[in-house]
Amino acid sequence: MRCAVVDPNTGTVVNIIVADPEKDNIPGFTLVAIPDEEPIDMRWVWSEAEGFKPGSELQAELDAKQAELEKEAFDFGVNDVDDQGTTDD
């Protein structure tokens, strides 16, 4: 199974390997099983309390993509409303 090799001090995913976290270990690191449907890579972090979540760089990338999509929707006129509260259709 795919496992994340996690730095226990920072929660940073430092590598993805094939291992059994119940049997295998890497001294100084935590092995965490990755569910098959999860796109986990080394841009993610892990904590026992929150599980996997995007690291700060990946989160910034995701936020920028979301802002771009919202801008495109606005530029396309999805949010165009005149002063009577009706759309420009």
C-alpha positions, 0 to 999 in steps of 0.5 A: 500500500502507498504510505507517506513518510512523515516527519513527526516534528513538522508533519511534512510528507517527505516521501511516498513509498510502498510499505505496510505501516503496521509492519514496516518502519523508518527510524525517525519518521512516521509511516501513514497509509494513504487511501487509494483515492487520495492524491497525496504527494510531498506538498501535503502535511499530516497530523494525527488530529487532522489527517492529511491536508494541503501544505502551505505552498499547495494551499496557496496554489489552490487558493490562486486557482480558485480566485482565477475561477471566480474572476473568470466567472465574474468576467463572463458576467455571471455576477453582473446585476444592474441597479434594479437587482436583475441580471443583464440577460 
